[in-house]
Amino acid sequence: MVTIQKTTMIPILPLRGLLVYPSMVLHIDVGRSRSVAALEQAMLEDQLILLVTQKEVHDEQPHERDLHDIGTLAQVKQILKLPNGTLRVLVEGVTRASWTNYQALEKYTVVDIEVQEDTISKDMETQALMRMLLKYFEKYAESSNKITPETVQAVVDIEEPGRLADIIASHLPFKIADKQEVLEMLNVKKRLDHLIIRLHDEQEVLDLEQKISVKVKKSMERTQKEYYLREQMKAIQIELGDGEGKTGEVIELQNRIQESGMPESTQAAALKELDRYEKLPSASAESGVIRNYIEWLISLPWTEATEDRMDIAYAEQILNRDHDGLEKVKERVLEYLAVQQLKKSLRGPILCLVGPPGVGKTSLARSIAESLDRKFVRISLGGVRDESEIRGHRRTYVGAMPGRIIQGMKKAGTINPVFLLDEIDKMSNDFRGDPAAAMLEVLDPAQNNSFSDHYIEEPYDLSNVLFIATANDLSTIPGPLLDRMEVISIAGYTELEKSLITTNHLIPKQLREHGLKKAQFVMKEDAVLDIIRYYTREAGVRGLERQIATLCRKVAKVIVSGEKKRVTVNAKSLEQILGKHRFRYGQAEKENQVGVATGLAYTTVGGDTLQIEVSLVPGKGKLQLTGKLGDVMKESAQTALSYVRTQTAKLKVDADYFDTHDIHIHVPEGAVPKDGPSAGITMATAIVSAILHRPIRREVGMTGEITLRGRVLPIGGLKEKTLSAHRAGLTTIICPKDNERDLEEIPEGVREQLTFKLVSSADEVLANALEGGF
């Protein structure tokens, strides 16, 4: 141990990024001129120099304020001059010392020092702290692999507590500030305790680093293994003549997924499935399922859209070109276009075209698509019983595939097609679910922007689709589903409209389909009217088109056989070609008859006329109903009879008349089911006619519900019933007064040819229906 005699004018050596503890032997490289001069001065005297660490490493010329207050008084053991001019000095730390009286001389700096002795008490606690510190140090040295066993043994042999703490601190990866903090701790117990805590923390950090290192190593090994296996697989596939094999296919699918424009969440799901697909062997059954699923996701339109043609005049031209009549539907489509043009964006409306077969519902939807320049997709819902037909099957099922909605979107290839849901009223349900309930999400504007198909399993936006549904009968459509659609009724065509449709559409179409030219087949206007009147009786034109097709076939045979080069069909020759008339046109009855009234009915195929017959025979007051009547119609007959029985005074019959006569009410065409309340006034009129033996006017048709007090209540389907009356040749219609608002829906050409009698009581009905009044 060096004895300190001199405490003044000690040369000082600032250290950068380095700290020397007492009892520590260390080589130091010195290059700064003042530091070299300080060393030379120390060698000239007693070889003592004060080593003080700088606060900032980058200071080239540190001043008094840039040095820590406590340093290490050291003895210079050896100086070696290196070729680059710097000195390599071997120093040994002697003791802690604080400094004062900083004096910057010409070549070096000197200070006065005061030795700082350790505060130590060798008791049991100190011994315990030393043992614990050694235990932690040995464990740290074993884990870190940076401290040699020889060093550990040398440290273990140290018996002095302060020196033990300093030597251990010198071997720990502390920052300079932390090492300076240890140097300034004069209380040895505090120093030992501080190092125990720091060693514990360092050990935890070291353990964590080792765990992370193991994970990284395993990950690297797995990545390298996968890379190696993939390269092997690629080489095998190339040898087998499979080109890039599955790897190339995966890369292609990945590019297609990223270019498809699907939402981020859907793209993430697709890439996840692609990763599974890549890892599965090609022979695996699941591999094919996943590949099919990815292909579906890629092939669906996610962003592709056609630009709507915002030309109302063009749209009107297309609609008028393809369809005569149907003004209400055309007006609704033009309204949609007008709003679309103003707002630039509009959720697709959900229209429901309701009407009898053959009125052009499907072809109208096709014309709407053409007028908008949109793709057209049609799916038929008739007979659909399984919910999975709409929502698709779960991928866990064998042969699973998306529902018809997603299939239709794939077929369209755009996100905004015109989507026709044909025969939506023909869906039914069974143990496999309710497809009508599944349609609720499709047709709900608040939900269909995130439609969920069981197969796709990702939300799909249907809000840009213009849905058009068709139906024959609204009564079979569930209420919640009907509530989501805008219903547009197509009642049927008038005789004039049918004539125009035949001339402008049906004849040219059938000529093309049968290979005939216009010059080979000419059909006179009177022949067109005769086909409409005597060979068809329908709301639409489907039967009419079949008759035209029959004519074309007959004409084709004549031309091919060489009998004629040109065939002209008029009213006279029509019967020779098509046979005898199938229907009568004109008055429903040739003459006024007793007990026979003409009623007007509304059916799923449009309006129709019904002949209601009543006969009275002596008996016991029984009421007999025939003609396959439904419950509602039977009740109407009983109500009509009850009303008539209250009118014995007006009818001038005996009070017991109804007890001595049986009444038989029959509605012809007994094989056809009939139901509804609107035959009430017709039955009452027929009963009164039979009782009074007063004929009913043959040109009168009637519809309306009757009450026990003789009030006439409103009915539905007046437009369809009126058109059927017009087709049957009736000229006067008796209907409830409350239905006056419905007269505006009847085509003007039909209204002008009919006389409407609006009634509110049965007496008014009888007054207008019976010959000679009531």
C-alpha positions in Angstrom: 0.0 0.0 0.0 1.4 3.4 -0.9 1.5 5.9 1.9 0.0 9.3 1.0 2.2 12.1 2.2 1.6 14.8 -0.3 -2.0 16.1 -0.6 -1.4 19.2 -2.6 -0.3 20.0 -6.2 -1.3 16.4 -7.4 -1.4 16.2 -11.3 -4.9 15.4 -12.5 -5.7 13.1 -15.5 -9.3 13.4 -16.9 -10.7 10.1 -18.2 -13.2 9.8 -21.1 -15.7 6.9 -20.8 -13.5 5.1 -18.3 -13.4 4.8 -14.5 -10.7 3.2 -12.3 -11.6 1.8 -8.8 -9.1 1.5 -6.0 -7.0 -1.8 -6.1 -7.8 -2.0 -9.8 -4.8 -2.4 -12.2 -5.6 -1.1 -15.7 -3.9 0.0 -19.0 -4.9 3.4 -20.2 -4.1 5.0 -23.6 -3.3 8.7 -23.2 -3.0 11.1 -26.2 -4.0 14.6 -25.1 -1.0 16.8 -24.5 -2.0 18.1 -21.1 -2.7 14.5 -20.0 0.7 13.4 -21.3 2.4 16.3 -19.4 0.5 15.4 -16.2 1.8 11.8 -16.4 5.4 13.0 -17.0 5.2 15.3 -14.0 3.9 12.4 -11.9 6.8 10.2 -12.9 9.2 13.0 -11.9 7.8 13.1 -8.4 6.2 10.2 -6.5 4.3 8.6 -9.4 0.9 9.6 -8.0 -1.8 11.0 -10.2 -5.6 11.7 -9.7 -7.8 9.9 -12.2 -11.1 11.7 -12.5 -13.9 10.8 -15.0 -15.3 13.5 -17.3 -19.0 14.1 -17.1 -19.2 14.4 -20.9 -17.2 12.0 -23.1 -16.9 14.4 -26.0 -15.1 17.3 -24.2 -11.6 17.5 -25.6 -10.5 20.2 -23.2 -12.4 19.7 -20.0 -12.6 22.4 -17.4 -13.2 22.3 -13.7 -17.0 22.0 -13.9 -16.7 19.2 -16.4 -15.2 16.7 -13.9 -16.7 14.6 -11.1 -15.9 15.7 -7.5 -14.5 12.3 -6.5 -11.9 10.3 -8.4 -9.3 7.7 -7.7 -5.8 8.4 -6.6 -3.6 6.0 -8.6 0.1 5.1 -8.9 1.7 5.0 -12.4 3.4 1.6 -12.7 4.6 1.8 -16.3 4.6 4.0 -19.4 5.0 2.8 -22.9 5.2 5.1 -25.9 3.3 3.8 -28.9 4.2 4.4 -32.6 1.3 6.8 -33.1 2.6 9.1 -30.4 0.1 8.1 -27.7 1.2 6.7 -24.3 0.0 3.3 -22.9 0.1 3.7 -19.1 -0.3 0.9 -16.5 -2.0 2.4 -13.4 -3.1 0.9 -10.1 -5.9 2.5 -8.1 -4.9 3.4 -4.6 -7.8 5.1 -2.8 -10.8 7.3 -3.3 -10.1 11.1 -3.2 -11.9 14.3 -3.5 -10.2 17.3 -5.0 -10.2 21.1 -4.6 -8.1 24.1 -5.7 -8.2 23.3 -9.4 -5.1 25.0 -11.0 -4.6 24.9 -14.8 -0.8 25.4 -15.2 0.9 25.9 -18.6 1.3 22.3 -19.5 -0.9 20.3 -17.1 -3.4 20.8 -14.3 -2.9 20.1 -10.5 -5.3 19.9 -7.6 -5.3 19.5 -3.9 -6.8 16.2 -2.7 -8.3 14.7 0.3 -8.3 11.0 0.8 -11.8 9.5 1.3 -11.6 6.4 3.5 -14.2 3.6 3.4 -16.7 3.5 6.3 -16.7 -0.1 7.3 -17.7 -2.3 10.2 -16.9 -6.0 10.0 -19.9 -7.6 11.5 -22.3 -10.5 10.7 -24.4 -8.4 8.4 -21.3 -7.4 6.3 -20.3 -11.0 6.1 -23.9 -12.0 4.9 -23.9 -9.2 2.3 -20.5 -10.4 1.0 -21.7 -14.0 0.7 -24.9 -12.9 -1.1 -22.9 -10.6 -3.4 -20.5 -13.4 -4.3 -23.4 -15.8 -4.9 -25.0 -13.5 -7.3 -21.7 -12.7 -9.0 -20.9 -16.4 -9.5 -24.3 -17.0 -11.0 -24.0 -13.9 -13.3 -20.5 -15.0 -14.4 -21.9 -18.5 -15.3 -24.8 -17.1 -17.3 -22.9 -14.3 -19.1 -19.9 -16.3 -20.4 -17.9 -13.0 -20.3 -16.1 -13.5 -17.0 -13.5 -16.3 -16.8 -13.5 -18.8 -14.0 -10.0 -17.6 -13.0 -11.4 -14.1 -12.5 -14.2 -15.5 -10.4 -11.8 -17.4 -8.3 -9.7 -14.3 -7.7 -12.7 -12.4 -6.6 -13.8 -15.1 -4.3 -10.4 -15.0 -2.5 -10.9 -11.3 -1.6 -11.7 -10.9 2.1 -11.9 -7.1 2.4 -15.5 -6.0 1.8 -14.8 -2.6 0.2 -12.2 -4.0 -2.2 -14.6 -6.9 -3.1 -17.3 -4.5 -4.0 -15.0 -2.4 -6.1 -13.6 -5.4 -8.1 -17.1 -6.8 -8.7 -18.4 -3.4 -9.9 -15.5 -3.1 -12.3 -16.5 -6.4 -14.0 -20.2 -5.5 -14.4 -21.6 -3.9 -17.6 -22.5 -0.6 -15.9 -22.8 2.8 -17.5 -20.1 5.3 -16.4 -22.7 7.2 -14.4 -23.6 4.0 -12.5 -19.9 3.2 -11.9 -19.3 6.8 -10.6 -22.2 6.3 -8.2 -20.5 3.2 -6.8 -17.2 5.1 -6.5 -18.9 7.8 -4.5 -20.4 5.3 -2.0 -18.1 5.5 1.0 -20.3 3.3 3.2 -19.3 -0.2 2.4 -22.5 -1.9 3.5 -24.5 0.5 1.3 -22.1 -0.3 -1.5 -22.6 -4.1 -1.1 -26.4 -3.8 -0.9 -26.5 -1.6 -4.0 -24.4 -4.1 -6.0 -26.6 -7.0 -4.8 -29.7 -5.2 -6.2 -28.0 -4.3 -9.4 -26.7 -7.8 -9.9 -30.2 -9.3 -9.4 -31.6 -6.9 -12.0 -28.7 -7.7 -14.4 -29.4 -11.4 -13.9 -33.1 -11.0 -14.8 -32.2 -9.0 -17.9 -29.6 -11.7 -18.9 -32.2 -14.5 -18.4 -34.7 -12.6 -20.6 -32.0 -12.0 -23.3 -31.3 -15.7 -23.3 -35.0 -16.6 -23.7 -35.3 -14.1 -26.6 -32.2 -15.5 -28.1 -33.5 -19.1 -27.9 -36.8 -18.0 -29.6 -35.0 -16.1 -32.3 -32.8 -19.1 -32.9 -35.7 -21.5 -33.1 -37.5 -19.1 -35.5 -34.5 -18.8 -37.7 -34.0 -22.5 -37.7 -37.7 -23.1 -38.6 -37.5 -20.4 -41.4 -34.4 -21.9 -42.7 -35.9 -25.4 -42.6 -39.1 -24.2 -44.4 -37.0 -22.4 -47.0 -34.9 -25.6 -47.5 -37.9 -27.8 -47.8 -39.6 -25.4 -50.2 -36.5 -25.3 -52.4 -36.5 -29.1 -52.4 -40.1 -29.3 -53.3 -39.7 -26.8 -56.1 -36.8 -28.8 -57.5 -38.8 -32.0 -57.3 -41.8 -30.4 -59.1 -39.5 -29.1 -61.8 -38.0 -32.6 -62.3 -41.5 -33.9 -62.6 -42.3 -31.4 -65.3 -44.7 -29.4 -63.0 -43.0 -26.1 -63.6 -43.1 -23.9 -60.6 -45.7 -26.3 -59.0 -47.7 -25.1 -56.1 -45.3 -22.3 -55.2 -45.9 -20.5 -58.5 -49.7 -21.0 -58.1 -49.6 -19.5 -54.6 -47.7 -16.5 -55.8 -50.3 -16.0 -58.6 -53.2 -16.3 -56.2 -51.6 -13.9 -53.8 -51.2 -11.3 -56.5 -54.8 -11.8 -57.6 -56.1 -11.4 -54.0 -54.2 -8.1 -53.7 -55.4 -6.8 -57.0 -59.1 -7.9 -56.5 -60.0 -4.7 -54.5 -61.6 -6.7 -51.7 -61.8 -5.0 -48.2 -58.9 -5.3 -45.9 -60.6 -7.7 -43.5 -61.7 -9.9 -46.4 -58.2 -9.8 -47.9 -56.6 -10.8 -44.6 -59.0 -13.8 -44.4 -58.1 -14.8 -48.0 -54.4 -14.5 -47.3 -54.8 -16.6 -44.2 -56.6 -19.3 -46.2 -53.9 -19.1 -48.9 -51.2 -19.7 -46.2 -53.1 -22.8 -45.1 -53.5 -23.9 -48.7 -49.7 -23.6 -49.3 -48.9 -25.8 -46.4 -51.4 -28.6 -47.3 -50.3 -31.4 -49.7 -52.0 -31.2 -53.1 -53.5 -34.7 -52.5 -55.4 -33.5 -49.4 -59.2 -33.1 -49.8 -59.1 -29.9 -47.8 -56.6 -28.4 -50.2 -59.3 -28.5 -53.0 -61.9 -27.0 -50.7 -59.6 -24.1 -49.7 -58.6 -23.5 -53.4 -62.2 -23.3 -54.4 -63.0 -20.9 -51.6 -60.1 -18.6 -52.6 -61.2 -18.7 -56.2 -64.7 -17.6 -55.2 -63.4 -14.7 -53.2 -61.2 -13.5 -56.1 -63.9 -13.9 -58.7 -66.5 -11.8 -56.9 -66.8 -8.2 -58.0 -65.7 -6.0 -55.1 -65.1 -2.6 -56.7 -66.0 -3.1 -60.4 -69.1 -1.1 -61.4 -70.7 0.0 -64.6 -71.4 3.7 -65.1 -75.2 4.4 -65.1 -76.4 6.1 -68.3 -78.1 9.2 -66.8 -80.2 9.9 -69.9 -83.9 10.0 -69.1 -84.9 10.5 -72.7 -82.9 7.4 -73.7 -84.3 5.3 -70.9 -87.9 6.4 -71.8 -87.2 5.5 -75.4 -86.0 2.0 -74.5 -88.9 1.3 -72.2 -91.4 2.5 -74.8 -89.7 0.5 -77.5 -90.0 -2.8 -75.6 -93.3 -2.3 -73.9 -96.7 -0.8 -74.7 -98.6 0.4 -71.7 -97.3 -0.1 -68.1 -97.1 3.6 -67.6 -96.8 3.4 -63.8 -93.7 1.2 -63.9 -92.0 3.3 -66.5 -92.7 6.4 -64.5 -91.1 4.8 -61.4 -87.9 3.9 -63.3 -87.6 7.4 -64.7 -88.1 8.9 -61.2 -85.2 6.7 -60.0 -83.0 8.0 -62.8 -83.9 11.6 -62.1 -83.0 11.3 -58.4 -79.8 9.4 -59.3 -78.8 12.2 -61.6 -79.3 14.9 -59.0 -77.7 13.1 -56.0 -75.0 11.2 -58.0 -75.4 8.2 -55.5 -78.5 6.4 -54.5 -79.1 3.0 -52.9 -80.7 0.7 -55.3 -84.5 0.6 -54.8 -86.2 -2.8 -54.3 -89.2 -3.0 -56.7 -91.8 -5.8 -56.7 -93.8 -6.1 -59.9 -97.0 -7.9 -59.2 -99.4 -9.1 -61.8 -100.8 -12.1 -63.7 -98.6 -14.3 -65.9 -97.6 -13.0 -69.3 -97.9 -9.2 -68.7 -94.2 -8.7 -69.2 -92.7 -8.4 -65.7 -89.5 -10.2 -66.5 -88.9 -8.6 -69.9 -89.6 -5.2 -68.3 -86.8 -5.8 -65.8 -84.5 -6.6 -68.7 -85.4 -3.4 -70.4 -84.7 -1.4 -67.2 -81.2 -2.9 -67.1 -80.7 -1.9 -70.7 -81.9 1.6 -70.1 -79.5 2.1 -67.3 -76.6 0.4 -69.1 -76.3 -2.1 -66.3 -75.6 -5.9 -66.3 -78.7 -8.0 -65.9 -79.0 -11.1 -63.7 -82.0 -13.3 -63.2 -82.6 -16.0 -60.7 -85.8 -18.0 -60.4 -87.1 -18.6 -56.8 -90.1 -20.7 -57.8 -90.1 -23.9 -55.7 -87.1 -22.9 -53.5 -87.5 -24.5 -50.1 -83.9 -24.6 -48.7 -82.5 -21.5 -46.9 -79.0 -22.4 -48.1 -80.2 -21.7 -51.7 -80.2 -18.0 -50.7 -77.4 -17.9 -48.0 -75.2 -20.7 -49.3 -73.8 -23.8 -47.5 -71.2 -23.9 -44.8 -67.8 -24.9 -46.1 -67.8 -27.9 -43.8 -70.4 -29.7 -46.0 -69.4 -31.8 -48.9 -70.0 -30.0 -52.2 -70.7 -26.7 -50.4 -71.1 -23.6 -52.6 -72.4 -20.0 -52.2 -76.1 -19.1 -52.4 -77.9 -17.9 -55.5 -77.3 -14.2 -54.6 -73.5 -14.5 -54.5 -73.6 -16.7 -57.6 -75.6 -14.0 -59.4 -73.1 -11.3 -58.4 -70.2 -13.4 -59.7 -72.1 -13.9 -63.0 -72.8 -10.1 -63.2 -69.2 -9.2 -62.6 -70.2 -5.8 -61.2 -71.4 -4.4 -57.9 -74.4 -2.6 -59.4 -76.3 -4.9 -61.7 -80.1 -5.1 -62.1 -81.0 -8.3 -60.2 -84.3 -10.0 -61.0 -85.8 -12.2 -58.3 -88.4 -14.0 -60.4 -91.4 -15.7 -58.8 -90.7 -14.5 -55.3 -94.2 -15.5 -54.2 -93.5 -19.2 -55.1 -90.9 -19.8 -52.3 -91.9 -22.1 -49.5 -90.3 -23.6 -46.4 -89.7 -26.9 -44.8 -87.3 -28.6 -42.3 -84.3 -27.1 -44.2 -85.3 -23.5 -43.2 -87.2 -20.6 -44.5 -85.7 -19.0 -47.7 -88.2 -16.1 -47.4 -86.6 -15.2 -44.0 -83.2 -15.4 -45.6 -84.3 -12.9 -48.3 -85.1 -10.3 -45.5 -81.4 -9.4 -45.3 -81.0 -9.3 -49.0 -83.9 -6.9 -49.5 -83.4 -4.7 -46.5 -81.6 -1.5 -47.4 -80.4 -1.1 -43.9 -78.8 -4.6 -43.8 -77.8 -5.6 -47.4 -74.6 -3.5 -47.3 -73.1 -6.3 -45.3 -74.9 -9.4 -46.6 -73.5 -12.6 -45.1 -73.3 -15.7 -47.1 -72.6 -18.9 -45.2 -70.0 -20.0 -47.7 -68.1 -16.7 -48.2 -68.3 -15.9 -44.5 -67.3 -12.3 -45.2 -69.6 -9.3 -45.5 -70.6 -8.4 -49.0 -72.1 -5.1 -50.1 -75.4 -5.4 -52.0 -76.5 -1.8 -51.5 -75.7 -0.8 -55.0 -77.8 -3.5 -56.6 -81.2 -2.6 -58.1 -83.4 -5.5 -57.0 -86.6 -6.2 -59.0 -88.8 -9.0 -57.7 -91.8 -10.4 -59.6 -94.9 -12.1 -58.2 -98.3 -13.2 -59.2 -100.0 -13.2 -55.8 -99.0 -10.9 -52.9 -101.0 -13.0 -50.4 -98.3 -15.7 -50.3 -95.4 -13.3 -49.6 -94.7 -13.0 -45.9 -95.5 -9.6 -44.4 -92.0 -8.7 -43.3 -90.6 -9.5 -46.7 -93.3 -7.6 -48.5 -92.7 -4.6 -46.2 -89.2 -4.2 -47.6 -90.3 -3.9 -51.2 -92.0 -1.2 -53.2 -95.0 -2.9 -54.8 -96.0 -1.9 -58.3 -99.1 -3.6 -59.7 -99.4 -4.6 -63.3 -103.1 -5.5 -63.9 -103.0 -6.5 -67.5 -103.5 -5.2 -70.9 -106.5 -3.7 -72.7 -107.6 -4.9 -76.1 -105.9 -1.9 -77.7 -102.7 -2.5 -75.9 -102.7 -6.2 -76.8 -103.3 -5.2 -80.5 -100.2 -2.9 -80.4 -98.1 -5.5 -78.6 -99.0 -8.1 -81.2 -98.2 -5.8 -84.1 -95.0 -4.2 -82.7 -93.5 -7.1 -80.7 -95.1 -10.5 -81.0 -95.4 -10.9 -84.7 -91.8 -9.6 -85.5 -90.4 -11.9 -82.7 -92.2 -15.0 -84.0 -91.2 -14.3 -87.6 -87.5 -14.2 -86.5 -87.9 -17.4 -84.5 -89.6 -19.3 -87.3 -87.3 -18.1 -90.1 -90.0 -16.1 -91.9 -89.6 -12.7 -93.6 -92.0 -9.9 -93.4 -92.9 -10.2 -97.1 -93.9 -13.9 -96.5 -96.5 -13.4 -93.8 -99.0 -10.6 -93.5 -101.6 -10.4 -90.7 -104.5 -8.0 -91.1 -105.7 -5.9 -88.1 -109.1 -7.7 -88.0 -107.3 -11.0 -87.6 -105.3 -9.6 -84.7 -108.5 -8.5 -83.0 -110.2 -11.9 -83.6 -107.3 -13.8 -82.0 -107.5 -11.5 -79.0 -111.3 -11.8 -78.7 -112.0 -15.4 -79.7 -108.9 -17.4 -79.1 -107.5 -16.0 -75.9 -109.0 -14.6 -72.7 -106.1 -13.6 -70.4 -104.6 -10.6 -68.6 -101.2 -11.0 -70.3 -100.1 -11.9 -73.8 -98.5 -15.3 -73.3 -101.4 -17.3 -74.8 -101.6 -14.7 -77.5 -98.0 -15.3 -78.4 -98.6 -19.0 -78.6 -101.4 -18.5 -81.1 -99.2 -16.2 -83.2 -96.5 -19.0 -83.1 -99.1 -21.5 -84.3 -99.9 -19.2 -87.2 -96.2 -18.9 -88.1 -95.8 -22.7 -88.1 -98.8 -23.1 -90.4 -97.5 -20.4 -92.7 -94.0 -21.9 -92.7 -95.4 -25.3 -93.8 -97.3 -23.7 -96.6 -94.3 -21.8 -97.9 -91.8 -24.7 -97.6 -94.3 -27.0 -99.4 -94.3 -24.5 -102.3 -98.1 -23.9 -102.2 -97.7 -20.1 -101.8 -94.8 -17.6 -101.5 -96.9 -15.1 -99.4 -99.6 -15.8 -96.9 -102.1 -13.1 -95.8 -104.2 -13.9 -92.8 -107.5 -12.0 -92.2 -110.5 -12.6 -90.0 -112.2 -14.9 -92.6 -109.1 -17.2 -93.0 -108.2 -17.2 -89.4 -110.9 -19.7 -88.4 -109.7 -22.1 -91.1 -106.2 -22.0 -89.7 -106.8 -22.0 -85.9 -110.1 -23.8 -85.8 -113.4 -22.8 -84.2 -113.6 -19.9 -81.8 -112.7 -21.0 -78.2 -114.3 -18.0 -76.5 -117.3 -15.9 -77.0 -116.9 -12.2 -77.3 -119.6 -9.7 -76.8 -122.3 -10.0 -74.1 -121.7 -12.4 -71.3 -125.2 -13.7 -71.9 -127.1 -13.5 -75.2 -130.3 -12.4 -73.3 -131.4 -11.3 -69.9 -132.1 -14.2 -67.6 -133.7 -14.8 -64.3 -131.5 -15.8 -61.4 -128.3 -15.5 -63.3 -125.9 -12.6 -62.4 -122.5 -11.8 -63.7 -119.9 -11.2 -61.0 -116.3 -9.9 -61.3 -113.5 -11.9 -59.7 -109.8 -11.3 -59.0 -107.5 -14.3 -59.4 -103.7 -14.8 -59.5 -103.9 -14.8 -63.3 -105.8 -11.5 -63.5 -109.4 -10.6 -63.5 -112.2 -12.9 -64.5 -116.0 -13.0 -64.8 -118.2 -15.5 -62.9 -121.8 -16.5 -63.7 -123.7 -17.0 -60.4 -126.9 -19.0 -60.8 -129.7 -19.3 -58.3 -132.7 -21.7 -58.4 -135.7 -21.9 -56.0 -137.7 -25.1 -55.5 -140.3 -26.0 -52.9 -138.7 -27.5 -49.8 -137.8 -26.9 -46.2 -135.7 -23.8 -46.4 -132.3 -25.4 -47.0 -129.4 -23.5 -48.6 -127.2 -25.5 -51.0 -123.9 -24.1 -52.3 -122.0 -25.8 -55.1 -119.1 -24.9 -57.4 -116.1 -25.6 -55.1 -116.5 -22.4 -53.1 -114.1 -21.4 -50.3 -115.2 -20.6 -46.8 -115.2 -16.8 -47.3 -117.5 -17.2 -50.4 -119.8 -19.5 -48.5 -120.2 -17.0 -45.8 -120.9 -14.3 -48.4 -123.7 -16.4 -49.7 -125.2 -16.9 -46.2 -124.9 -13.2 -45.5 -126.6 -12.3 -48.8 -129.5 -14.8 -48.1 -129.9 -13.4 -44.6 -130.1 -9.8 -46.0 -132.7 -10.9 -48.6 -134.8 -12.6 -45.9 -135.1 -9.3 -44.0 -136.6 -7.7 -47.2 -139.8 -9.8 -47.4 -141.9 -6.6 -47.3 -140.2 -5.0 -50.2 -140.2 -8.3 -52.1 -143.9 -8.7 -51.4 -143.6 -12.4 -50.4 -145.0 -14.3 -47.5 -143.1 -14.4 -44.2 -142.8 -18.2 -44.4 -141.6 -18.1 -48.0 -138.0 -19.0 -47.1 -139.2 -21.8 -44.9 -141.0 -23.5 -47.7 -138.4 -23.1 -50.4 -134.9 -24.5 -50.9 -132.3 -22.2 -52.4 -129.5 -23.6 -54.6 -126.6 -21.3 -55.4 -124.2 -22.6 -58.1 -121.0 -21.0 -59.6 -120.2 -22.8 -62.9 -116.8 -24.4 -63.7 -117.2 -26.4 -60.5 -113.7 -27.9 -60.8 -112.1 -24.5 -60.3 -111.7 -23.3 -56.6 -113.3 -19.9 -55.9 -113.1 -17.7 -52.9 -113.4 -14.1 -51.7 -116.0 -11.7 -50.3 -116.6 -9.6 -53.4 -119.4 -11.8 -54.7 -121.8 -10.7 -52.0 -123.9 -8.3 -54.0 -123.9 -10.6 -57.0 -125.4 -13.5 -55.0 -128.0 -11.2 -53.4 -129.0 -9.9 -56.8 -129.3 -13.4 -58.2 -131.5 -14.5 -55.2 -133.8 -11.5 -55.5 -134.1 -12.1 -59.3 -135.1 -15.8 -58.7 -137.6 -14.8 -56.0 -139.3 -12.1 -58.1 -138.8 -13.8 -61.5 -137.3 -10.6 -62.7 -134.5 -10.9 -65.3 -131.0 -9.4 -64.7 -129.6 -7.1 -67.3 -127.1 -9.1 -69.3 -124.6 -6.2 -69.9 -124.1 -5.6 -66.2 -121.2 -7.0 -64.2 -120.9 -6.4 -60.4 -118.5 -6.7 -57.5 -118.8 -5.7 -53.9 -119.1 -7.2 -50.4 -122.5 -7.1 -48.7 -123.4 -6.8 -45.0 -126.5 -8.1 -43.1 -127.9 -4.5 -43.2 -127.4 -4.3 -47.0 -124.4 -2.0 -47.0 -122.0 -2.4 -49.9 -118.3 -2.5 -48.7 -115.2 -1.8 -50.9 -113.2 -4.5 -52.6 -109.7 -4.9 -54.1 -108.5 -5.5 -57.6 -111.0 -3.2 -59.3 -108.7 -2.5 -62.2 -108.2 -6.2 -63.0 -111.9 -6.9 -62.6 -112.8 -4.1 -64.9 -110.4 -5.3 -67.6 -111.9 -8.8 -67.4 -115.4 -7.2 -67.8 -114.2 -5.3 -70.8 -112.8 -8.4 -72.3 -116.1 -10.2 -71.8 -118.0 -7.4 -73.5 -119.9 -6.0 -70.5 -120.8 -2.3 -70.7 -122.0 -1.5 -67.1 -120.0 -2.1 -63.9 -121.6 -1.9 -60.5 -119.0 -1.4 -57.8 -118.9 0.1 -54.3 -118.9 3.9 -53.9 -115.8 3.7 -51.7 -113.8 2.3 -54.7 -114.3 5.5 -56.7 -110.6 6.5 -56.0 -109.5 3.3 -57.9 -111.2 4.4 -61.1 -108.2 6.5 -62.0 -106.0 3.4 -62.3 -108.2 2.0 -65.1 -106.9 2.9 -68.6 -108.7 5.8 -70.1 -109.6 3.9 -73.2 -111.4 1.3 -71.1 -113.2 3.8 -68.9 -114.6 5.6 -71.9 -116.3 2.3 -73.1 -117.8 1.4 -69.7 -120.5 2.9 -67.5 -119.7 2.7 -63.7 -122.5 2.7 -61.2 -121.1 3.5 -57.8 -123.4 2.2 -55.0 -123.4 2.1 -51.3 -126.5 -0.1 -50.6 -128.0 -3.3 -51.9 -131.2 -1.4 -53.0 -129.1 0.7 -55.4 -127.5 -2.5 -56.7 -130.9 -4.1 -57.4 -132.2 -0.9 -59.0 -129.3 -0.9 -61.5 -129.1 -4.6 -62.1 -132.7 -5.8 -62.5 -134.6 -5.3 -65.7 -137.0 -2.5 -65.1 -135.4 -1.4 -61.9 -136.3 -2.2 -58.3 
